[in-house]
Amino acid sequence: MNQQKVPDAIREYEQAAKLQPDLAEAHYHLAQAYARLGENDRAREESALHDRLRKQQQAEEERKKAQAGQLQFSIEGASKR
């Protein structure tokens, strides 16, 4: 990314994060952009937020997989009766 375009990118990613606060990608890109500008504290904050959101998303995906497995087990069990 061109150094001159970093402030524009930050505004765009901040807007995306404002519209969808749980959008991990926006926080990841914000962290990268802040780091490019040398705003290390803000970069660390956004990086930590990205990590937290990603972990939440992964936990939710695992929960959904487990539910799908349970549903399939229930359906298979019902069809054998």
N, CA, C and O atoms as a Maestro MAE file, in Angstrom:
{
 s_m_m2io_version
 :::
 2.0.0
}

f_m_ct {
 s_m_title
 :::
 protein
 m_atom[324] {
  # First column is atom index #
  i_m_mmod_type
  r_m_x_coord
  r_m_y_coord
  r_m_z_coord
  i_m_residue_number
  s_m_chain_name
  s_m_pdb_residue_name
  s_m_pdb_atom_name
  i_m_atomic_number
  :::
  1 25 0.852 -1.170 0.000 1 A "MET " " N  " 7
  2 3 0.000 0.000 0.000 1 A "MET " " CA " 6
  3 2 0.899 1.234 0.000 1 A "MET " " C  " 6
  4 15 1.857 1.312 0.769 1 A "MET " " O  " 8
  5 25 0.593 2.169 -0.840 2 A "ASN " " N  " 7
  6 3 1.324 3.424 -0.932 2 A "ASN " " CA " 6
  7 2 1.165 4.192 0.380 2 A "ASN " " C  " 6
  8 15 0.054 4.348 0.885 2 A "ASN " " O  " 8
  9 25 2.288 4.671 0.928 3 A "GLN " " N  " 7
  10 3 2.283 5.372 2.221 3 A "GLN " " CA " 6
  11 2 1.315 6.554 2.228 3 A "GLN " " C  " 6
  12 15 0.720 6.861 3.261 3 A "GLN " " O  " 8
  13 25 1.157 7.210 1.095 4 A "GLN " " N  " 7
  14 3 0.263 8.368 1.016 4 A "GLN " " CA " 6
  15 2 -1.204 7.966 1.096 4 A "GLN " " C  " 6
  16 15 -2.056 8.777 1.462 4 A "GLN " " O  " 8
  17 25 -1.493 6.733 0.758 5 A "LYS " " N  " 7
  18 3 -2.883 6.268 0.769 5 A "LYS " " CA " 6
  19 2 -3.297 5.654 2.095 5 A "LYS " " C  " 6
  20 15 -4.466 5.319 2.286 5 A "LYS " " O  " 8
  21 25 -2.352 5.502 3.007 6 A "VAL " " N  " 7
  22 3 -2.649 4.860 4.297 6 A "VAL " " CA " 6
  23 2 -3.736 5.611 5.067 6 A "VAL " " C  " 6
  24 15 -4.655 4.965 5.570 6 A "VAL " " O  " 8
  25 25 -3.679 6.951 5.186 7 A "PRO " " N  " 7
  26 3 -4.757 7.637 5.909 7 A "PRO " " CA " 6
  27 2 -6.142 7.396 5.289 7 A "PRO " " C  " 6
  28 15 -7.132 7.274 6.011 7 A "PRO " " O  " 8
  29 25 -6.212 7.329 3.961 8 A "ASP " " N  " 7
  30 3 -7.496 7.034 3.310 8 A "ASP " " CA " 6
  31 2 -7.962 5.627 3.661 8 A "ASP " " C  " 6
  32 15 -9.140 5.396 3.935 8 A "ASP " " O  " 8
  33 25 -7.026 4.701 3.647 9 A "ALA " " N  " 7
  34 3 -7.364 3.318 3.989 9 A "ALA " " CA " 6
  35 2 -7.853 3.234 5.434 9 A "ALA " " C  " 6
  36 15 -8.813 2.522 5.731 9 A "ALA " " O  " 8
  37 25 -7.196 3.954 6.316 10 A "ILE " " N  " 7
  38 3 -7.611 3.953 7.726 10 A "ILE " " CA " 6
  39 2 -9.046 4.449 7.848 10 A "ILE " " C  " 6
  40 15 -9.850 3.854 8.565 10 A "ILE " " O  " 8
  41 25 -9.367 5.519 7.164 11 A "ARG " " N  " 7
  42 3 -10.750 6.033 7.228 11 A "ARG " " CA " 6
  43 2 -11.747 4.987 6.738 11 A "ARG " " C  " 6
  44 15 -12.810 4.811 7.334 11 A "ARG " " O  " 8
  45 25 -11.407 4.300 5.665 12 A "GLU " " N  " 7
  46 3 -12.300 3.278 5.115 12 A "GLU " " CA " 6
  47 2 -12.475 2.108 6.091 12 A "GLU " " C  " 6
  48 15 -13.591 1.641 6.319 12 A "GLU " " O  " 8
  49 25 -11.365 1.646 6.660 13 A "TYR " " N  " 7
  50 3 -11.457 0.519 7.592 13 A "TYR " " CA " 6
  51 2 -12.144 0.924 8.888 13 A "TYR " " C  " 6
  52 15 -12.860 0.119 9.483 13 A "TYR " " O  " 8
  53 25 -11.939 2.156 9.334 14 A "GLU " " N  " 7
  54 3 -12.648 2.636 10.526 14 A "GLU " " CA " 6
  55 2 -14.148 2.668 10.268 14 A "GLU " " C  " 6
  56 15 -14.938 2.305 11.140 14 A "GLU " " O  " 8
  57 25 -14.540 3.098 9.079 15 A "GLN " " N  " 7
  58 3 -15.960 3.126 8.720 15 A "GLN " " CA " 6
  59 2 -16.528 1.705 8.698 15 A "GLN " " C  " 6
  60 15 -17.621 1.457 9.208 15 A "GLN " " O  " 8
  61 25 -15.779 0.778 8.106 16 A "ALA " " N  " 7
  62 3 -16.223 -0.616 8.070 16 A "ALA " " CA " 6
  63 2 -16.372 -1.168 9.483 16 A "ALA " " C  " 6
  64 15 -17.345 -1.860 9.784 16 A "ALA " " O  " 8
  65 25 -15.410 -0.863 10.349 17 A "ALA " " N  " 7
  66 3 -15.460 -1.349 11.736 17 A "ALA " " CA " 6
  67 2 -16.612 -0.706 12.506 17 A "ALA " " C  " 6
  68 15 -17.193 -1.326 13.397 17 A "ALA " " O  " 8
  69 25 -16.933 0.522 12.164 18 A "LYS " " N  " 7
  70 3 -18.054 1.204 12.823 18 A "LYS " " CA " 6
  71 2 -19.376 0.558 12.391 18 A "LYS " " C  " 6
  72 15 -20.275 0.361 13.208 18 A "LYS " " O  " 8
  73 25 -19.482 0.232 11.099 19 A "LEU " " N  " 7
  74 3 -20.713 -0.371 10.587 19 A "LEU " " CA " 6
  75 2 -20.875 -1.817 11.036 19 A "LEU " " C  " 6
  76 15 -21.990 -2.275 11.287 19 A "LEU " " O  " 8
  77 25 -19.755 -2.535 11.136 20 A "GLN " " N  " 7
  78 3 -19.764 -3.931 11.583 20 A "GLN " " CA " 6
  79 2 -18.650 -4.125 12.602 20 A "GLN " " C  " 6
  80 15 -17.559 -4.571 12.245 20 A "GLN " " O  " 8
  81 25 -18.906 -3.797 13.858 21 A "PRO " " N  " 7
  82 3 -17.861 -3.859 14.882 21 A "PRO " " CA " 6
  83 2 -17.220 -5.229 15.058 21 A "PRO " " C  " 6
  84 15 -16.084 -5.327 15.524 21 A "PRO " " O  " 8
  85 25 -17.940 -6.290 14.687 22 A "ASP " " N  " 7
  86 3 -17.379 -7.639 14.844 22 A "ASP " " CA " 6
  87 2 -16.698 -8.147 13.577 22 A "ASP " " C  " 6
  88 15 -16.421 -9.342 13.468 22 A "ASP " " O  " 8
  89 25 -16.424 -7.268 12.626 23 A "LEU " " N  " 7
  90 3 -15.742 -7.640 11.385 23 A "LEU " " CA " 6
  91 2 -14.239 -7.695 11.650 23 A "LEU " " C  " 6
  92 15 -13.553 -6.673 11.619 23 A "LEU " " O  " 8
  93 25 -13.747 -8.883 11.905 24 A "ALA " " N  " 7
  94 3 -12.345 -9.071 12.284 24 A "ALA " " CA " 6
  95 2 -11.389 -8.541 11.218 24 A "ALA " " C  " 6
  96 15 -10.352 -7.965 11.548 24 A "ALA " " O  " 8
  97 25 -11.727 -8.729 9.948 25 A "GLU " " N  " 7
  98 3 -10.843 -8.285 8.868 25 A "GLU " " CA " 6
  99 2 -10.575 -6.789 8.907 25 A "GLU " " C  " 6
  100 15 -9.451 -6.355 8.658 25 A "GLU " " O  " 8
  101 25 -11.589 -6.000 9.215 26 A "ALA " " N  " 7
  102 3 -11.413 -4.550 9.278 26 A "ALA " " CA " 6
  103 2 -10.398 -4.195 10.357 26 A "ALA " " C  " 6
  104 15 -9.554 -3.323 10.152 26 A "ALA " " O  " 8
  105 25 -10.474 -4.858 11.493 27 A "HIS " " N  " 7
  106 3 -9.541 -4.574 12.592 27 A "HIS " " CA " 6
  107 2 -8.127 -5.044 12.246 27 A "HIS " " C  " 6
  108 15 -7.144 -4.415 12.639 27 A "HIS " " O  " 8
  109 25 -8.034 -6.140 11.518 28 A "TYR " " N  " 7
  110 3 -6.722 -6.614 11.078 28 A "TYR " " CA " 6
  111 2 -6.064 -5.562 10.174 28 A "TYR " " C  " 6
  112 15 -4.904 -5.199 10.371 28 A "TYR " " O  " 8
  113 25 -6.811 -5.088 9.197 29 A "HIS " " N  " 7
  114 3 -6.257 -4.107 8.255 29 A "HIS " " CA " 6
  115 2 -5.979 -2.764 8.935 29 A "HIS " " C  " 6
  116 15 -5.020 -2.075 8.585 29 A "HIS " " O  " 8
  117 25 -6.808 -2.400 9.893 30 A "LEU " " N  " 7
  118 3 -6.526 -1.190 10.671 30 A "LEU " " CA " 6
  119 2 -5.204 -1.334 11.419 30 A "LEU " " C  " 6
  120 15 -4.391 -0.410 11.441 30 A "LEU " " O  " 8
  121 25 -5.000 -2.480 12.022 31 A "ALA " " N  " 7
  122 3 -3.742 -2.718 12.744 31 A "ALA " " CA " 6
  123 2 -2.549 -2.567 11.807 31 A "ALA " " C  " 6
  124 15 -1.550 -1.940 12.158 31 A "ALA " " O  " 8
  125 25 -2.661 -3.143 10.617 32 A "GLN " " N  " 7
  126 3 -1.574 -3.050 9.646 32 A "GLN " " CA " 6
  127 2 -1.325 -1.602 9.225 32 A "GLN " " C  " 6
  128 15 -0.178 -1.164 9.132 32 A "GLN " " O  " 8
  129 25 -2.392 -0.874 8.975 33 A "ALA " " N  " 7
  130 3 -2.259 0.522 8.529 33 A "ALA " " CA " 6
  131 2 -1.674 1.393 9.631 33 A "ALA " " C  " 6
  132 15 -0.799 2.219 9.372 33 A "ALA " " O  " 8
  133 25 -2.152 1.215 10.860 34 A "TYR " " N  " 7
  134 3 -1.597 1.992 11.973 34 A "TYR " " CA " 6
  135 2 -0.114 1.688 12.152 34 A "TYR " " C  " 6
  136 15 0.678 2.589 12.426 34 A "TYR " " O  " 8
  137 25 0.256 0.438 12.001 35 A "ALA " " N  " 7
  138 3 1.672 0.065 12.127 35 A "ALA " " CA " 6
  139 2 2.507 0.759 11.052 35 A "ALA " " C  " 6
  140 15 3.622 1.207 11.322 35 A "ALA " " O  " 8
  141 25 1.972 0.848 9.842 36 A "ARG " " N  " 7
  142 3 2.698 1.539 8.767 36 A "ARG " " CA " 6
  143 2 2.934 3.012 9.094 36 A "ARG " " C  " 6
  144 15 3.939 3.593 8.685 36 A "ARG " " O  " 8
  145 25 2.005 3.607 9.830 37 A "LEU " " N  " 7
  146 3 2.153 5.014 10.206 37 A "LEU " " CA " 6
  147 2 2.967 5.186 11.488 37 A "LEU " " C  " 6
  148 15 3.235 6.311 11.911 37 A "LEU " " O  " 8
  149 25 3.352 4.082 12.096 38 A "GLY " " N  " 7
  150 3 4.118 4.150 13.330 38 A "GLY " " CA " 6
  151 2 3.261 4.378 14.560 38 A "GLY " " C  " 6
  152 15 3.781 4.699 15.628 38 A "GLY " " O  " 8
  153 25 1.943 4.215 14.420 39 A "GLU " " N  " 7
  154 3 1.028 4.361 15.556 39 A "GLU " " CA " 6
  155 2 0.898 2.997 16.233 39 A "GLU " " C  " 6
  156 15 -0.113 2.306 16.114 39 A "GLU " " O  " 8
  157 25 1.964 2.644 16.944 40 A "ASN " " N  " 7
  158 3 2.087 1.286 17.476 40 A "ASN " " CA " 6
  159 2 1.057 0.945 18.547 40 A "ASN " " C  " 6
  160 15 0.595 -0.194 18.609 40 A "ASN " " O  " 8
  161 25 0.689 1.905 19.387 41 A "ASP " " N  " 7
  162 3 -0.318 1.615 20.413 41 A "ASP " " CA " 6
  163 2 -1.660 1.277 19.763 41 A "ASP " " C  " 6
  164 15 -2.309 0.300 20.140 41 A "ASP " " O  " 8
  165 25 -2.067 2.079 18.798 42 A "ARG " " N  " 7
  166 3 -3.333 1.822 18.104 42 A "ARG " " CA " 6
  167 2 -3.249 0.516 17.317 42 A "ARG " " C  " 6
  168 15 -4.220 -0.238 17.252 42 A "ARG " " O  " 8
  169 25 -2.097 0.254 16.726 43 A "ALA " " N  " 7
  170 3 -1.911 -0.997 15.980 43 A "ALA " " CA " 6
  171 2 -2.078 -2.191 16.914 43 A "ALA " " C  " 6
  172 15 -2.731 -3.170 16.553 43 A "ALA " " O  " 8
  173 25 -1.491 -2.121 18.115 44 A "ARG " " N  " 7
  174 3 -1.617 -3.217 19.078 44 A "ARG " " CA " 6
  175 2 -3.072 -3.390 19.521 44 A "ARG " " C  " 6
  176 15 -3.549 -4.517 19.656 44 A "ARG " " O  " 8
  177 25 -3.775 -2.280 19.748 45 A "GLU " " N  " 7
  178 3 -5.183 -2.360 20.164 45 A "GLU " " CA " 6
  179 2 -6.024 -3.057 19.091 45 A "GLU " " C  " 6
  180 15 -6.818 -3.949 19.390 45 A "GLU " " O  " 8
  181 25 -5.838 -2.640 17.854 46 A "GLU " " N  " 7
  182 3 -6.612 -3.235 16.760 46 A "GLU " " CA " 6
  183 2 -6.232 -4.695 16.550 46 A "GLU " " C  " 6
  184 15 -7.090 -5.527 16.254 46 A "GLU " " O  " 8
  185 25 -4.962 -5.003 16.700 47 A "SER " " N  " 7
  186 3 -4.511 -6.381 16.552 47 A "SER " " CA " 6
  187 2 -5.118 -7.268 17.634 47 A "SER " " C  " 6
  188 15 -5.550 -8.387 17.355 47 A "SER " " O  " 8
  189 25 -5.149 -6.770 18.860 48 A "ALA " " N  " 7
  190 3 -5.744 -7.527 19.961 48 A "ALA " " CA " 6
  191 2 -7.243 -7.719 19.728 48 A "ALA " " C  " 6
  192 15 -7.783 -8.792 19.998 48 A "ALA " " O  " 8
  193 25 -7.904 -6.691 19.234 49 A "LEU " " N  " 7
  194 3 -9.330 -6.797 18.942 49 A "LEU " " CA " 6
  195 2 -9.561 -7.810 17.822 49 A "LEU " " C  " 6
  196 15 -10.485 -8.621 17.896 49 A "LEU " " O  " 8
  197 25 -8.736 -7.764 16.801 50 A "HIS " " N  " 7
  198 3 -8.833 -8.747 15.704 50 A "HIS " " CA " 6
  199 2 -8.683 -10.161 16.251 50 A "HIS " " C  " 6
  200 15 -9.478 -11.041 15.923 50 A "HIS " " O  " 8
  201 25 -7.670 -10.382 17.081 51 A "ASP " " N  " 7
  202 3 -7.428 -11.716 17.635 51 A "ASP " " CA " 6
  203 2 -8.628 -12.200 18.448 51 A "ASP " " C  " 6
  204 15 -9.045 -13.352 18.329 51 A "ASP " " O  " 8
  205 25 -9.176 -11.311 19.272 52 A "ARG " " N  " 7
  206 3 -10.332 -11.674 20.098 52 A "ARG " " CA " 6
  207 2 -11.538 -12.029 19.223 52 A "ARG " " C  " 6
  208 15 -12.221 -13.022 19.472 52 A "ARG " " O  " 8
  209 25 -11.793 -11.214 18.198 53 A "LEU " " N  " 7
  210 3 -12.916 -11.475 17.310 53 A "LEU " " CA " 6
  211 2 -12.730 -12.782 16.533 53 A "LEU " " C  " 6
  212 15 -13.682 -13.542 16.351 53 A "LEU " " O  " 8
  213 25 -11.502 -13.037 16.077 54 A "ARG " " N  " 7
  214 3 -11.236 -14.273 15.334 54 A "ARG " " CA " 6
  215 2 -11.474 -15.491 16.221 54 A "ARG " " C  " 6
  216 15 -12.043 -16.488 15.776 54 A "ARG " " O  " 8
  217 25 -11.040 -15.408 17.475 55 A "LYS " " N  " 7
  218 3 -11.256 -16.527 18.394 55 A "LYS " " CA " 6
  219 2 -12.750 -16.759 18.626 55 A "LYS " " C  " 6
  220 15 -13.205 -17.901 18.684 55 A "LYS " " O  " 8
  221 25 -13.502 -15.675 18.756 56 A "GLN " " N  " 7
  222 3 -14.952 -15.790 18.924 56 A "GLN " " CA " 6
  223 2 -15.586 -16.434 17.693 56 A "GLN " " C  " 6
  224 15 -16.454 -17.299 17.810 56 A "GLN " " O  " 8
  225 25 -15.142 -16.000 16.508 57 A "GLN " " N  " 7
  226 3 -15.682 -16.566 15.270 57 A "GLN " " CA " 6
  227 2 -15.342 -18.043 15.159 57 A "GLN " " C  " 6
  228 15 -16.187 -18.843 14.757 57 A "GLN " " O  " 8
  229 25 -14.124 -18.415 15.507 58 A "GLN " " N  " 7
  230 3 -13.727 -19.826 15.441 58 A "GLN " " CA " 6
  231 2 -14.537 -20.665 16.429 58 A "GLN " " C  " 6
  232 15 -14.943 -21.784 16.116 58 A "GLN " " O  " 8
  233 25 -14.769 -20.116 17.624 59 A "ALA " " N  " 7
  234 3 -15.568 -20.839 18.618 59 A "ALA " " CA " 6
  235 2 -16.998 -21.022 18.113 59 A "ALA " " C  " 6
  236 15 -17.594 -22.083 18.301 59 A "ALA " " O  " 8
  237 25 -17.542 -19.999 17.480 60 A "GLU " " N  " 7
  238 3 -18.892 -20.084 16.927 60 A "GLU " " CA " 6
  239 2 -18.958 -21.116 15.799 60 A "GLU " " C  " 6
  240 15 -19.925 -21.872 15.708 60 A "GLU " " O  " 8
  241 25 -17.946 -21.151 14.952 61 A "GLU " " N  " 7
  242 3 -17.899 -22.140 13.875 61 A "GLU " " CA " 6
  243 2 -17.839 -23.556 14.446 61 A "GLU " " C  " 6
  244 15 -18.510 -24.458 13.945 61 A "GLU " " O  " 8
  245 25 -17.034 -23.749 15.495 62 A "GLU " " N  " 7
  246 3 -16.938 -25.062 16.132 62 A "GLU " " CA " 6
  247 2 -18.274 -25.458 16.759 62 A "GLU " " C  " 6
  248 15 -18.681 -26.617 16.684 62 A "GLU " " O  " 8
  249 25 -18.946 -24.499 17.371 63 A "ARG " " N  " 7
  250 3 -20.247 -24.763 17.985 63 A "ARG " " CA " 6
  251 2 -21.255 -25.201 16.923 63 A "ARG " " C  " 6
  252 15 -22.025 -26.138 17.133 63 A "ARG " " O  " 8
  253 25 -21.240 -24.505 15.773 64 A "LYS " " N  " 7
  254 3 -22.162 -24.857 14.691 64 A "LYS " " CA " 6
  255 2 -21.857 -26.239 14.124 64 A "LYS " " C  " 6
  256 15 -22.773 -26.995 13.801 64 A "LYS " " O  " 8
  257 25 -20.568 -26.572 14.003 65 A "LYS " " N  " 7
  258 3 -20.195 -27.904 13.516 65 A "LYS " " CA " 6
  259 2 -20.681 -28.977 14.477 65 A "LYS " " C  " 6
  260 15 -21.185 -30.020 14.060 65 A "LYS " " O  " 8
  261 25 -20.524 -28.709 15.760 66 A "ALA " " N  " 7
  262 3 -20.962 -29.677 16.769 66 A "ALA " " CA " 6
  263 2 -22.473 -29.852 16.708 66 A "ALA " " C  " 6
  264 15 -22.972 -30.973 16.811 66 A "ALA " " O  " 8
  265 25 -23.205 -28.754 16.541 67 A "GLN " " N  " 7
  266 3 -24.660 -28.833 16.432 67 A "GLN " " CA " 6
  267 2 -25.065 -29.622 15.187 67 A "GLN " " C  " 6
  268 15 -25.988 -30.436 15.236 67 A "GLN " " O  " 8
  269 25 -24.379 -29.380 14.084 68 A "ALA " " N  " 7
  270 3 -24.687 -30.091 12.849 68 A "ALA " " CA " 6
  271 2 -24.431 -31.589 13.027 68 A "ALA " " C  " 6
  272 15 -25.202 -32.419 12.545 68 A "ALA " " O  " 8
  273 25 -23.354 -31.921 13.716 69 A "GLY " " N  " 7
  274 3 -23.055 -33.322 13.990 69 A "GLY " " CA " 6
  275 2 -24.121 -33.957 14.860 69 A "GLY " " C  " 6
  276 15 -24.528 -35.093 14.615 69 A "GLY " " O  " 8
  277 25 -24.574 -33.242 15.868 70 A "GLN " " N  " 7
  278 3 -25.630 -33.740 16.745 70 A "GLN " " CA " 6
  279 2 -26.925 -33.941 15.971 70 A "GLN " " C  " 6
  280 15 -27.625 -34.935 16.167 70 A "GLN " " O  " 8
  281 25 -27.242 -32.997 15.095 71 A "LEU " " N  " 7
  282 3 -28.458 -33.090 14.300 71 A "LEU " " CA " 6
  283 2 -28.396 -34.316 13.394 71 A "LEU " " C  " 6
  284 15 -29.371 -35.059 13.280 71 A "LEU " " O  " 8
  285 25 -27.255 -34.524 12.753 72 A "GLN " " N  " 7
  286 3 -27.116 -35.681 11.870 72 A "GLN " " CA " 6
  287 2 -27.234 -36.978 12.675 72 A "GLN " " C  " 6
  288 15 -27.875 -37.930 12.230 72 A "GLN " " O  " 8
  289 25 -26.622 -37.015 13.850 73 A "PHE " " N  " 7
  290 3 -26.708 -38.196 14.714 73 A "PHE " " CA " 6
  291 2 -28.163 -38.460 15.084 73 A "PHE " " C  " 6
  292 15 -28.608 -39.608 15.073 73 A "PHE " " O  " 8
  293 25 -28.908 -37.400 15.414 74 A "SER " " N  " 7
  294 3 -30.317 -37.545 15.781 74 A "SER " " CA " 6
  295 2 -31.139 -38.046 14.604 74 A "SER " " C  " 6
  296 15 -32.002 -38.908 14.766 74 A "SER " " O  " 8
  297 25 -30.869 -37.504 13.414 75 A "ILE " " N  " 7
  298 3 -31.610 -37.921 12.222 75 A "ILE " " CA " 6
  299 2 -31.313 -39.379 11.900 75 A "ILE " " C  " 6
  300 15 -32.227 -40.147 11.601 75 A "ILE " " O  " 8
  301 25 -30.048 -39.764 11.958 76 A "GLU " " N  " 7
  302 3 -29.670 -41.153 11.683 76 A "GLU " " CA " 6
  303 2 -30.310 -42.096 12.698 76 A "GLU " " C  " 6
  304 15 -30.787 -43.173 12.340 76 A "GLU " " O  " 8
  305 25 -30.317 -41.686 13.963 77 A "GLY " " N  " 7
  306 3 -30.925 -42.505 15.005 77 A "GLY " " CA " 6
  307 2 -32.425 -42.654 14.798 77 A "GLY " " C  " 6
  308 15 -32.978 -43.731 15.019 77 A "GLY " " O  " 8
  309 25 -33.084 -41.585 14.376 78 A "ALA " " N  " 7
  310 3 -34.525 -41.632 14.152 78 A "ALA " " CA " 6
  311 2 -34.879 -42.490 12.940 78 A "ALA " " C  " 6
  312 15 -35.921 -43.146 12.921 78 A "ALA " " O  " 8
  313 25 -34.023 -42.483 11.946 79 A "SER " " N  " 7
  314 3 -34.321 -43.259 10.737 79 A "SER " " CA " 6
  315 2 -34.149 -44.758 10.960 79 A "SER " " C  " 6
  316 15 -34.669 -45.559 10.184 79 A "SER " " O  " 8
  317 25 -33.426 -45.149 12.009 80 A "LYS " " N  " 7
  318 3 -33.195 -46.574 12.304 80 A "LYS " " CA " 6
  319 2 -34.341 -47.169 13.120 80 A "LYS " " C  " 6
  320 15 -34.436 -48.385 13.285 80 A "LYS " " O  " 8
  321 25 -35.192 -46.310 13.616 81 A "ARG " " N  " 7
  322 3 -36.299 -46.805 14.473 81 A "ARG " " CA " 6
  323 2 -37.414 -47.381 13.689 81 A "ARG " " C  " 6
  324 15 -38.404 -47.833 14.263 81 A "ARG " " O  " 8
  :::
 }
 m_bond[323] {
  # First column is bond index #
  i_m_from
  i_m_to
  i_m_order
  :::
  1 1 2 1
  2 2 3 1
  3 3 4 2
  4 3 5 1
  5 5 6 1
  6 6 7 1
  7 7 8 2
  8 7 9 1
  9 9 10 1
  10 10 11 1
  11 11 12 2
  12 11 13 1
  13 13 14 1
  14 14 15 1
  15 15 16 2
  16 15 17 1
  17 17 18 1
  18 18 19 1
  19 19 20 2
  20 19 21 1
  21 21 22 1
  22 22 23 1
  23 23 24 2
  24 23 25 1
  25 25 26 1
  26 26 27 1
  27 27 28 2
  28 27 29 1
  29 29 30 1
  30 30 31 1
  31 31 32 2
  32 31 33 1
  33 33 34 1
  34 34 35 1
  35 35 36 2
  36 35 37 1
  37 37 38 1
  38 38 39 1
  39 39 40 2
  40 39 41 1
  41 41 42 1
  42 42 43 1
  43 43 44 2
  44 43 45 1
  45 45 46 1
  46 46 47 1
  47 47 48 2
  48 47 49 1
  49 49 50 1
  50 50 51 1
  51 51 52 2
  52 51 53 1
  53 53 54 1
  54 54 55 1
  55 55 56 2
  56 55 57 1
  57 57 58 1
  58 58 59 1
  59 59 60 2
  60 59 61 1
  61 61 62 1
  62 62 63 1
  63 63 64 2
  64 63 65 1
  65 65 66 1
  66 66 67 1
  67 67 68 2
  68 67 69 1
  69 69 70 1
  70 70 71 1
  71 71 72 2
  72 71 73 1
  73 73 74 1
  74 74 75 1
  75 75 76 2
  76 75 77 1
  77 77 78 1
  78 78 79 1
  79 79 80 2
  80 79 81 1
  81 81 82 1
  82 82 83 1
  83 83 84 2
  84 83 85 1
  85 85 86 1
  86 86 87 1
  87 87 88 2
  88 87 89 1
  89 89 90 1
  90 90 91 1
  91 91 92 2
  92 91 93 1
  93 93 94 1
  94 94 95 1
  95 95 96 2
  96 95 97 1
  97 97 98 1
  98 98 99 1
  99 99 100 2
  100 99 101 1
  101 101 102 1
  102 102 103 1
  103 103 104 2
  104 103 105 1
  105 105 106 1
  106 106 107 1
  107 107 108 2
  108 107 109 1
  109 109 110 1
  110 110 111 1
  111 111 112 2
  112 111 113 1
  113 113 114 1
  114 114 115 1
  115 115 116 2
  116 115 117 1
  117 117 118 1
  118 118 119 1
  119 119 120 2
  120 119 121 1
  121 121 122 1
  122 122 123 1
  123 123 124 2
  124 123 125 1
  125 125 126 1
  126 126 127 1
  127 127 128 2
  128 127 129 1
  129 129 130 1
  130 130 131 1
  131 131 132 2
  132 131 133 1
  133 133 134 1
  134 134 135 1
  135 135 136 2
  136 135 137 1
  137 137 138 1
  138 138 139 1
  139 139 140 2
  140 139 141 1
  141 141 142 1
  142 142 143 1
  143 143 144 2
  144 143 145 1
  145 145 146 1
  146 146 147 1
  147 147 148 2
  148 147 149 1
  149 149 150 1
  150 150 151 1
  151 151 152 2
  152 151 153 1
  153 153 154 1
  154 154 155 1
  155 155 156 2
  156 155 157 1
  157 157 158 1
  158 158 159 1
  159 159 160 2
  160 159 161 1
  161 161 162 1
  162 162 163 1
  163 163 164 2
  164 163 165 1
  165 165 166 1
  166 166 167 1
  167 167 168 2
  168 167 169 1
  169 169 170 1
  170 170 171 1
  171 171 172 2
  172 171 173 1
  173 173 174 1
  174 174 175 1
  175 175 176 2
  176 175 177 1
  177 177 178 1
  178 178 179 1
  179 179 180 2
  180 179 181 1
  181 181 182 1
  182 182 183 1
  183 183 184 2
  184 183 185 1
  185 185 186 1
  186 186 187 1
  187 187 188 2
  188 187 189 1
  189 189 190 1
  190 190 191 1
  191 191 192 2
  192 191 193 1
  193 193 194 1
  194 194 195 1
  195 195 196 2
  196 195 197 1
  197 197 198 1
  198 198 199 1
  199 199 200 2
  200 199 201 1
  201 201 202 1
  202 202 203 1
  203 203 204 2
  204 203 205 1
  205 205 206 1
  206 206 207 1
  207 207 208 2
  208 207 209 1
  209 209 210 1
  210 210 211 1
  211 211 212 2
  212 211 213 1
  213 213 214 1
  214 214 215 1
  215 215 216 2
  216 215 217 1
  217 217 218 1
  218 218 219 1
  219 219 220 2
  220 219 221 1
  221 221 222 1
  222 222 223 1
  223 223 224 2
  224 223 225 1
  225 225 226 1
  226 226 227 1
  227 227 228 2
  228 227 229 1
  229 229 230 1
  230 230 231 1
  231 231 232 2
  232 231 233 1
  233 233 234 1
  234 234 235 1
  235 235 236 2
  236 235 237 1
  237 237 238 1
  238 238 239 1
  239 239 240 2
  240 239 241 1
  241 241 242 1
  242 242 243 1
  243 243 244 2
  244 243 245 1
  245 245 246 1
  246 246 247 1
  247 247 248 2
  248 247 249 1
  249 249 250 1
  250 250 251 1
  251 251 252 2
  252 251 253 1
  253 253 254 1
  254 254 255 1
  255 255 256 2
  256 255 257 1
  257 257 258 1
  258 258 259 1
  259 259 260 2
  260 259 261 1
  261 261 262 1
  262 262 263 1
  263 263 264 2
  264 263 265 1
  265 265 266 1
  266 266 267 1
  267 267 268 2
  268 267 269 1
  269 269 270 1
  270 270 271 1
  271 271 272 2
  272 271 273 1
  273 273 274 1
  274 274 275 1
  275 275 276 2
  276 275 277 1
  277 277 278 1
  278 278 279 1
  279 279 280 2
  280 279 281 1
  281 281 282 1
  282 282 283 1
  283 283 284 2
  284 283 285 1
  285 285 286 1
  286 286 287 1
  287 287 288 2
  288 287 289 1
  289 289 290 1
  290 290 291 1
  291 291 292 2
  292 291 293 1
  293 293 294 1
  294 294 295 1
  295 295 296 2
  296 295 297 1
  297 297 298 1
  298 298 299 1
  299 299 300 2
  300 299 301 1
  301 301 302 1
  302 302 303 1
  303 303 304 2
  304 303 305 1
  305 305 306 1
  306 306 307 1
  307 307 308 2
  308 307 309 1
  309 309 310 1
  310 310 311 1
  311 311 312 2
  312 311 313 1
  313 313 314 1
  314 314 315 1
  315 315 316 2
  316 315 317 1
  317 317 318 1
  318 318 319 1
  319 319 320 2
  320 319 321 1
  321 321 322 1
  322 322 323 1
  323 323 324 2
  :::
 }
}
